[in-house]
Amino acid sequence: FFDKISSPDSMACADCHAPDVGFTGPIGGINKHYAVYRGAVPQRFGNRKPPSAAYATLSPLFHFDAAEGLFVGGNFWDGRATGETLGNPAADQALGPFLNPVEQNNANKMAVLEQVAVSKYAWLWEEVWGEPISYETEADIDINYGWIGLAIAAYEDSSEVNAFTSKYDYYLMGEVELTEQEMWGLELFEGKALCSACHPSELGPNGELPLFTDFTFDNLGVPKNPNNPFYDMDTVYLDDGTIINPLGDAWIDYGLGGFLENHPMAFYRSKAFENYGKHKVPTLRNVDKRNGNNFPKAFVHNGVFKSLKEVVHFYNTRDVEMWPPPEVPMNINVEELGNLGLTDEEEDAIVAFMKTLSDGYRFK
């Protein structure tokens, strides 16, 4: 996770998913402006901000819930790390950036394995898997490459990443009290603001601490991020001469629908249009975790919002104030946001509550 397994060797998973900011983007200047991170080849950019890697291992396998009529689970903003390959969406996700030319840019699976084989931790491979790292045949390469994904997912499933050490966790365990404003924010979160409809905040049936996501997908009517560097990738080429983004400014992020329309299963393809513009509901755990009070963060899949207050105000007033038009105008959620009728003070209280969700809380 922390090794710079890339070409050139300048980029690790942690460069976009850093612990001290909640396992998401750690560079303040990028968060403040682009929100989307450059790859190992610095001229190349992807199209979305890094989601948090924390609590990602708790997402179920990607599937269609027939009773609810919606898709659930997987990893990445569009759910394309389904878990079908390795039985674990986080493990499938971990392997994607290694071979993505706008991320870690390794030529192939074998190139990744060769770097692991000469690493300072290579001795652990045999200890864990019971045999040396191997890439003699295509079958060896596939098996061993999968083991890398499973190893990264094991780390991501550890208490270092899924810590459950926020102030709110200790509140649920009866060890601390929330302030009056935080408690008001919690009441609004679970009531008038409708936040808990997608970000459940209560203990599970067996006392499980809440994950603050239902793992579904939603189109919030978010506008384009005009500073997304992906729009400029119509003049940047991959090694094979392919243009990264031939559509330039006309590119539209269809999210889950874009993934489904190219899925090998006909049933999934048939659901693409009704899922255009939907992105995965992220956990709100660590949503405000930062390495300093003035450290900037970016929010939602394209990073267009730069503060929790702005996000809450958008949810509150999307349909009654002048916001830029939605990037994808179909399938917008009009039932749970848009005209919530929250006051400025109520918005602030909700933000105060969300600040209690950062891991690493220290008792005063």
C-alpha positions in Angstrom: 0.0 0.0 0.0 2.9 2.4 0.8 5.4 1.1 -1.8 5.8 3.1 -5.0 4.9 0.3 -7.4 4.5 2.3 -10.6 6.2 3.4 -13.8 8.1 5.5 -13.1 8.4 4.5 -9.5 6.8 7.6 -8.0 3.4 6.6 -7.0 2.0 4.4 -4.2 -1.6 3.7 -3.2 -1.0 5.9 -0.2 -0.2 8.9 -2.5 -4.0 9.2 -3.2 -5.2 7.5 0.0 -3.2 8.9 2.9 -4.0 7.9 6.5 -3.7 11.3 8.1 -6.5 12.7 5.9 -8.9 9.7 6.1 -7.3 7.6 3.4 -8.1 10.0 0.6 -6.2 12.8 -1.2 -3.4 14.3 0.9 -2.3 17.3 -1.2 -4.0 20.4 -0.1 -3.3 22.4 -3.3 -4.8 19.7 -5.5 -7.9 19.3 -3.2 -8.4 23.1 -3.3 -8.2 23.4 -7.1 -8.4 20.2 -9.2 -9.4 17.6 -6.6 -8.4 15.0 -9.2 -4.8 13.6 -8.8 -2.1 13.2 -11.4 -0.7 9.8 -12.2 2.9 8.4 -12.1 3.3 10.1 -15.5 2.7 13.6 -14.2 1.0 14.9 -17.4 -1.8 12.4 -17.1 -4.9 12.8 -14.9 -7.8 10.6 -14.2 -11.4 11.8 -14.0 -12.5 11.5 -10.3 -11.3 12.5 -6.9 -9.9 9.6 -4.8 -12.5 8.0 -2.6 -11.6 7.0 0.9 -10.0 3.6 1.2 -11.1 3.4 4.9 -14.0 1.1 5.5 -14.0 0.1 1.8 -13.5 -3.5 2.7 -17.0 -3.6 4.3 -18.7 -3.1 1.0 -20.6 -6.1 -0.2 -20.2 -7.7 -3.6 -21.7 -5.7 -6.4 -25.2 -6.9 -7.1 -28.7 -5.9 -8.1 -31.2 -5.9 -5.2 -34.4 -7.0 -6.9 -36.6 -6.1 -3.9 -35.3 -2.5 -3.9 -34.8 -2.3 -7.6 -31.3 -0.9 -7.3 -27.6 -1.8 -7.4 -25.6 -2.2 -4.2 -21.9 -2.7 -3.3 -18.7 -2.9 -5.2 -15.8 -0.3 -5.0 -14.8 2.7 -7.0 -17.3 5.6 -7.4 -19.0 3.6 -10.2 -19.0 0.2 -8.5 -16.8 -1.5 -11.2 -14.6 -3.3 -8.7 -17.4 -5.8 -8.2 -15.5 -8.4 -6.1 -16.4 -11.1 -8.7 -12.7 -11.7 -9.5 -11.2 -12.2 -6.0 -14.4 -12.5 -3.9 -13.7 -9.1 -2.3 -14.5 -5.7 -3.9 -11.6 -4.0 -2.0 -9.1 -6.6 -3.4 -10.5 -6.1 -7.0 -10.2 -2.4 -6.5 -6.6 -2.6 -5.2 -5.4 -4.1 -8.5 -7.0 -1.5 -10.8 -4.7 1.5 -10.3 -1.5 -0.6 -10.9 -2.4 -1.1 -14.5 -4.2 2.1 -15.2 -2.0 4.3 -17.4 -3.4 7.5 -15.8 -2.5 6.2 -12.4 0.4 3.9 -11.5 1.0 3.0 -15.2 2.6 -0.4 -14.9 2.9 -2.1 -18.2 1.3 -5.4 -17.1 0.8 -7.7 -14.1 4.2 -9.2 -14.4 5.8 -5.7 -14.1 4.0 -5.3 -10.7 5.1 -8.8 -9.6 8.7 -8.1 -10.5 8.8 -5.0 -8.3 7.3 -6.8 -5.4 9.8 -9.6 -5.8 12.8 -7.3 -5.2 11.1 -5.3 -2.4 12.4 -5.2 1.1 9.3 -7.0 2.3 9.5 -9.8 -0.3 10.3 -12.4 2.4 6.8 -12.0 3.8 5.4 -13.4 0.5 6.4 -16.9 1.2 5.5 -16.6 4.9 2.0 -15.6 4.0 1.3 -17.7 0.9 3.5 -20.7 1.6 5.5 -20.4 -1.7 7.8 -17.9 -3.4 6.4 -15.3 -5.7 6.1 -16.7 -9.2 5.4 -15.4 -12.6 6.7 -18.2 -14.9 3.4 -18.8 -16.6 0.2 -16.9 -17.3 -1.5 -18.9 -14.7 1.2 -18.1 -12.1 0.9 -14.4 -13.0 -2.8 -14.3 -12.5 -2.7 -16.2 -9.2 0.2 -14.2 -7.8 -1.3 -10.9 -9.0 -4.5 -11.7 -7.2 -2.6 -12.4 -4.0 -1.3 -8.8 -4.1 -4.9 -7.5 -4.2 -5.9 -9.8 -1.3 -2.8 -8.6 0.7 -3.7 -5.0 0.2 -7.3 -5.7 1.1 -6.1 -7.4 4.3 -4.3 -4.3 5.3 -7.3 -2.1 4.4 -9.4 -4.4 6.6 -7.2 -3.9 9.6 -7.9 -1.7 12.6 -5.3 0.8 11.3 -7.6 1.6 8.4 -11.1 0.6 9.8 -10.4 2.1 13.2 -13.8 2.9 14.6 -12.2 5.4 17.0 -14.2 8.5 16.3 -15.9 10.7 18.9 -19.2 9.4 17.7 -18.1 5.8 18.3 -17.1 6.6 21.8 -20.5 8.4 22.2 -22.3 5.3 21.1 -20.3 3.2 23.6 -21.3 5.7 26.4 -17.8 6.9 26.9 -18.2 10.6 25.9 -21.0 13.1 25.4 -21.6 15.1 22.3 -21.8 18.9 22.6 -25.2 20.5 22.4 -24.5 21.6 18.7 -23.3 18.1 17.8 -26.3 16.5 19.4 -28.6 18.9 17.5 -26.8 18.0 14.3 -27.3 14.3 15.0 -31.0 14.9 15.5 -31.2 16.8 12.2 -29.0 14.2 10.4 -31.5 11.5 11.4 -34.6 13.6 11.0 -35.3 16.8 9.0 -32.1 16.6 6.9 -32.8 13.0 5.8 -29.1 12.2 5.8 -29.4 8.9 7.5 -31.6 7.6 4.7 -28.4 6.8 2.8 -25.8 7.2 5.6 -27.2 5.1 8.4 -26.0 6.3 11.8 -27.5 3.9 14.3 -26.1 0.7 15.8 -26.8 -2.5 13.9 -29.1 -5.2 15.2 -26.2 -6.9 17.0 -24.5 -3.7 18.2 -22.4 -3.2 15.1 -21.0 0.3 14.8 -22.6 2.2 11.9 -20.8 2.5 8.5 -22.5 5.7 7.4 -23.3 4.3 3.9 -25.9 1.9 2.6 -23.5 1.1 -0.3 -26.1 2.2 -2.9 -25.7 4.7 -5.8 -27.3 8.1 -6.3 -27.4 11.0 -8.6 -27.4 14.1 -6.4 -27.6 16.5 -9.3 -24.0 17.6 -8.7 -22.6 20.1 -11.2 -19.5 19.6 -13.2 -16.2 20.5 -11.6 -14.9 23.1 -14.1 -11.4 22.6 -12.8 -11.3 18.9 -13.4 -8.0 18.4 -15.3 -9.6 15.4 -17.2 -11.2 17.9 -19.5 -7.7 18.9 -20.8 -6.7 15.3 -21.4 -7.8 15.6 -25.1 -4.3 16.8 -25.9 -2.4 14.2 -23.8 -1.5 10.8 -25.2 -0.8 7.3 -23.9 2.3 5.4 -25.0 0.3 3.7 -27.8 -0.9 7.0 -29.2 -4.4 6.8 -27.7 -5.8 10.2 -26.5 -6.8 10.0 -22.8 -10.0 11.9 -23.2 -11.0 12.5 -26.8 -14.2 14.2 -25.8 -12.4 17.0 -24.0 -14.8 19.5 -22.3 -17.8 17.5 -23.7 -17.0 14.5 -21.6 -19.8 13.6 -19.1 -19.3 11.3 -16.1 -22.2 8.8 -16.3 -21.0 7.0 -13.2 -22.7 3.7 -12.5 -24.6 3.9 -15.7 -21.4 4.2 -17.7 -20.1 1.0 -16.1 -23.3 -0.9 -16.7 -23.6 0.0 -20.4 -20.4 -1.9 -21.1 -21.1 -4.8 -18.8 -21.0 -8.3 -20.3 -24.4 -9.2 -18.7 -27.3 -8.1 -20.9 -29.5 -7.5 -17.8 -27.0 -5.1 -16.4 -26.7 -3.3 -19.7 -30.5 -2.9 -19.8 -30.2 -0.9 -16.5 -27.6 1.5 -17.7 -29.8 4.5 -18.7 -31.8 4.5 -15.4 -28.5 4.6 -13.5 -26.8 7.4 -15.5 -25.2 10.0 -13.2 -25.4 7.8 -10.1 -22.3 7.4 -8.0 -21.6 5.3 -4.9 -22.8 6.7 -1.6 -19.5 7.2 0.3 -19.1 6.5 3.9 -19.1 9.7 6.0 -16.6 8.3 8.4 -13.4 10.5 8.3 -15.3 12.9 5.9 -13.6 15.8 7.8 -10.4 14.2 8.9 -7.5 16.4 8.0 -3.9 17.0 9.1 -4.5 20.6 10.2 -7.4 22.9 10.7 -6.7 24.8 7.5 -6.0 21.8 5.3 -8.4 21.9 2.3 -10.5 18.8 1.3 -12.7 18.2 -1.7 -16.1 16.5 -1.6 -18.3 14.3 -3.9 -17.1 12.2 -6.7 -15.6 15.1 -8.8 -14.5 17.3 -5.9 -16.5 20.3 -7.0 -17.4 21.2 -3.4 -14.6 22.4 -1.1 -16.3 22.4 2.4 -18.8 20.3 4.3 -20.8 23.5 4.7 -21.1 23.9 1.0 -22.1 20.2 0.6 -24.9 20.6 3.2 -26.0 23.8 1.7 -26.3 22.2 -1.7 -28.3 19.3 -0.3 -30.5 21.9 1.4 -31.1 24.4 -1.4 -30.3 22.7 -4.7 -33.8 23.2 -6.0 -34.5 26.6 -4.6 -31.3 28.6 -5.2 -29.2 29.3 -8.3 -26.7 26.4 -8.5 -24.9 25.4 -11.7 -26.9 22.8 -13.7 -26.4 19.1 -12.9 -23.8 17.3 -15.0 -26.3 14.5 -15.6 -29.9 15.8 -15.5 -31.7 12.4 -15.5 -32.2 10.1 -12.5 -31.7 12.9 -10.0 -32.8 12.2 -6.4 -35.6 14.7 -5.8 -37.0 12.9 -2.7 -34.3 13.3 -0.1 -32.6 16.6 -1.0 -33.1 19.8 -2.8 -35.4 21.8 -0.6 -34.9 20.6 3.0 -35.8 23.9 4.6 -32.8 24.0 6.9 -31.7 27.2 8.5 -28.1 28.4 8.4 -27.7 27.3 12.1 -29.1 23.9 11.3 -26.7 23.4 8.5 -23.8 24.3 10.9 -25.1 21.8 13.4 -25.1 19.0 10.8 -21.5 19.9 9.9 -20.5 19.9 13.6 -21.9 16.4 13.9 -20.1 15.1 10.8 -16.9 16.4 12.3 -17.4 13.8 15.1 -16.9 11.0 12.6 -13.1 11.4 12.3 -11.0 8.5 13.6 -8.3 9.1 16.1 -10.4 11.0 18.7 -8.5 11.7 21.8 -10.3 12.2 25.1 -9.8 15.6 26.6 
